[in-house]
Amino acid sequence: MTEKTETLDGHVAFIQFAKRPIPGLVKTRLIPELGEEVATQVHETLLKRTLHTLVDSGLGAVQLWWDKAWDDKAYLAQLGVDGVFSTFSQEGDDLGERMYQALSTQLKTFRKVILLGSDCPVLSASYLAQAILALDSADLVLGPSDDGGYVLIGAKSLTYATLKDTLWGTPSVMATTLQQAQWEGLRTQLLPELWDVDLPEDYRRWKMME
């Protein structure tokens, strides 16, 4: 599904955050226009595409982190993703705490850890490679999204203060993270801007690409 790239680093982990595909609870901003069933299909398509991109890239260990623990064996089998990946469940009271818990836990094992959501339809192996290389000279790398957030955050070093007290889901997310990283003395680097499928206009933009 995506281009393969030579492995750049044997100590890289990718964390994919994903919600369980429950109709009515995923892609809720698409539901008024598309309905629950189609919105859930959009969520699943993007989830699968992201997982394929990570696994097929061969750039690091792949981990799928669900929003809550569940028996996902049957669901994962029907995803049809060839390759090795592990599953975990997120922990924490808000998104920042869940992200920090996942990143900090994996940084105990891996030198570079890159966390991303399951909403970007244009994520590529070459973009992931850029993130890995950026961490050679930076402590924190962000892949900006066009709504003021980011599609990807990668870390070699991280503090909880970098991700706390953030108004998640607002246009100020990336600016807040950059400011807090600066306060924490972390070196940051930005990747080229991408976009997520969150709103009906994002969905139409995605469909026009196909």
Helices and strands as residue ranges (DSSP letters): E 12-18, H 31-34, H 36-57, E 61-66, H 73-79, E 86-89, H 95-106, E 112-116, H 125-134, E 140-144, E 150-155, G 160-162, H 173-183, E 188-190, H 200-209
